[in-house]
């Protein structure tokens, strides 16, 4: 019986502040694995000055098929830039739920934010 190949995929993200026209450095992101109604924290990271995290969120044997959620702490980030937000903020923690079906693929989940809108897509 031959051994199963190791997963070669990875999960990455980056955040751009479209209101300021620059990367969103210092934004906290939580990665959670979703299993029905259960949410299992995987890791918490902070974006660098380029709006990216320094290493893939998942890679190698850490990447598994399933449903995940990235929780972008946009409200805290926006307040740190001097943005005046109402209380409560219109956008605070932005959850993006997505599935990983192919553990050999690169899943890139970018986020474009402003105080009153956001956009995402599967990047490359």
Buried (B, 14 or more C-beta within 10 A) or exposed (E): EEEEEEBEBBBBBBBBBBBBEEBBBBBBBBBBBBEEEEBEEBEEBEBBEBBBBEEBBBBEEBBEEEBBBBBBBBBBBBBEBEBEBEEEBEBBEBEBEBEBEEBEBBBBBBBBBBBEEBEBEEEE
